[in-house]
């Protein structure tokens, strides 16, 4: 939410963030189409650190299942091992995205291949499904703050995680998420 000076202010709210990403998806990645979330209501995504030029964290692996537990178990699959050089099972949970406010509904847990959040964190780009369906989010470990940017890049708001409601300007309208320790 913008403060009186027109800058992005920090909002304390409960939120969980889970999502499927599109940036730098490896060719043939499991669940790498927009239909993946529709086919499985709960997903896992493994990303690497964002490049220093401000780009988006590259996606290393993605897959979905009908339950969150089954989706998490996919991190130990042969496909996940192959696409992440065996590191998916050791990746650290960063955030969970939810399709409904109050941390409910379809979900995606985003995992970081380079460990938990630090002050620079990770830069995430939700795929077509999540960019029009994120309503709430939560953080894991040191991932305590997230800045959500709308799809048009004309509005941004920073939330202390979890964020139970992203508000009218960001609900179902998220283009980029910067998640970090703060």
N, C-alpha and C positions, 0 to 999 in steps of 0.2 A: 504494500500500500504506500502511496506517495505521501510524504509528510508536507507540512506547510511550505517548506522551501522548494518543493517539487522534486526531492530526491527520494530514493527508495528507502523506506524505513523498516526496521525490524519488528515483526509482529510475533508475539508469543501466542502459539496455538498448537493444539495437538494434531499431528498429521503423520500418515504413513505413505511412503512413496514406493510404488512398484511400477515397472514399465518395460515395455519392449522397445528396443532401439533399432534404428535403421542405419545410422552412420557407420560406414566401413564394414558392413556385414560381409563376412567371408562368403565366397561363392559356394553355394550348396549347403549353407549352414542349416542345421535342423531348425525348422520353424521360421525360416527367414522371409516368409511372406506375410502380408498383412492379415491373411486368413488364419495365421497361427493362433492368435488370441481367441478368435471366434471358434476355432476347433477345440481349444482347451481353455478353460476359464482361468487357469492359473499358470503363470509362466516364470521362467528363470532366464536371466540374461547375465553374461559375464563380459565385462568391459575392461579395457586397459586404461592407463592414465591418458589424459588429454595431451595433445602436443602443446608445446610452449607457445605456439603462434596463435592461441585462442581457439583452435579447432575443437571438434567434438571427440570425446573418448571413443576409440574404435571398439566395435563389438567383436568379441571373439567367439561367442557361442550363444545360442538361444533355442529354447524348446518350451512346449506347453503340455499340460495334462489337465485332467478333470478335477484334481484336488491339489492344494498347495503342497501337501506332503509328497505326492507323486512327482510334482514338478521339481521339488528340491532333490529328490532321489535321482533325477536325470543328470545331475552334476557328476555322478559316478558312472555314467553310461560310456560305452566305447566311443560314441560320437563326440561326447564332451571331451574325453581324454585326447582323442585325435586332434580336435580343433584347437585345443589349448595346451598342447604338449604335456598333458597329464596334470595341469594345474587347476582345472575347474573345481575339483573337489576341495582344494585348499583356498579358493577365493573367499574373500571376506564380504559378508552382506553389508551393503551400503544403505539401501533404502527400499521401501515397498510402496508401490503405487496402487491405488484402489479406484474402482469405477464409481463408487458411491461415496458420499460424504460420511463422516463418522467412521472411517477406516473399515469399510465393508465392501462387498461385491467382488467382481473379478479382480485379480491381483497379479502383479509381477514383482518379483524380488530381483533387484539389480545387485550383482556381485562385482567387487573390484579385484582384478587380478594383481594389482600393485598394492594391496593392503587397504587398510581403513582410510578414512578421510584425514587430511591435514589441512593447513590453511589454504592451499590451492585446490584441493579436492578433485572432483571429477566433473566433466561437462557432458550432459546427457541429452540426446535428441530422441524423444519418443517417436515411435512409428505412427503410421496413419490411424491405427486403432486408438492408441493411447493419447495421441495429441488431441483427439476429440472425445476422450472419455475419462481423463484424470480428474477426480473430484477431491481426493484427499491423499495424504502420504505420511509415511513415518520414516524415521532414520534408525540406523543400527550403529552400535559402537560409538565412535567419535564423529559420526555424520550427524551433526546436531543442528545444522542450518542449511536451508536451501533457498535459492532465488529462482523463482519461476518466471519465465518470459512468455508472453502470449505468442501465438503463431505469427502474427504480423510484426513482431518485434517493436511494438509501440508502447508496451506497458510491461512493467516488471514489479514483483513484490517479493520481499524476503520474509521468510517464516522461520521461527524456531520450531524444530520438529519434535513431536508429530504435529501435523497441520490437518485438523479435522474438516476444514472447509476452506477451499481456495478463494472463495468469494466470486462475485458476479463477473469480474473481468478475466478470470483465469479458469473458472470451472468449465471443463470440457474444451479448453482453449489454451493448450500449453505447447510451445514450440521448442524451448530449451530449458533445461534445469541444471543449475550449478549447485552441487551439493558439497558441503565442506564442513570443517571443524571451525567453530567460532564462538 
